Every structure is written in C-alpha cells, then in structure tokens.
Amino acid sequence: MKTYVTFGQAHAHRINGQTFDKDSVAVIECSNATEGRKLAFDFFGDKFCFEYHENRFDFKSMEYFPRGLIKAN
C-alpha cells in the first residue's frame, strides 16, 4: 500500500539525497493508512500539507506537481 504526501510553499525537505517540496509528491510504502500517516510525520514532522492513502489520492492533480512522484522509503 502507499500513502501520498504533498507539501506547502514553505515546506522543503532533503531526505536520503532526495528533495521533497511543493513541486513533488512523496510516496510512502506502508502496510495501512494508519502506518502511512505515522511515517509521514516521522519523515517530515508537521511540515507537509496533506497525506492521502492510495485509494484517496487524485492522480489528476499531478499536473500541479511538475517534479512528480518521489519515493520516500
């Protein structure tokens, strides 16, 4: 399963050589929605905009994230 995380204008993170920011969506591999949300906070603290479990993410919104999907784990 996956959780997708989006970021606000002032949210930028550098993790494992990857930059996560307003132009990208982080992809977190997880076993369920609860674990995905916990991992989002573990990785990004409270500096992200939204987190969506895979059955709730609208892939049509990807036009707003020109850097695309980036694996977080």
Stockholm file with secondary structure:
# STOCKHOLM 1.0

chainA/1-73         MKTYVTFGQAHAHRINGQTFDKDSVAVIECSNATEGRKLAFDFFGDKFCFEYHENRFDFKSMEYFPRGLIKAN
#=GR chainA/1-73 SS CEEEEECCTTCCEEETTEEECTTEEEEEECSSHHHHHHHHHHHHTTCCSEEEETTTCCGGGGGGCTTEEEECC
#=GC SS_cons        CEEEEECCTTCCEEETTEEECTTEEEEEECSSHHHHHHHHHHHHTTCCSEEEETTTCCGGGGGGCTTEEEECC
//
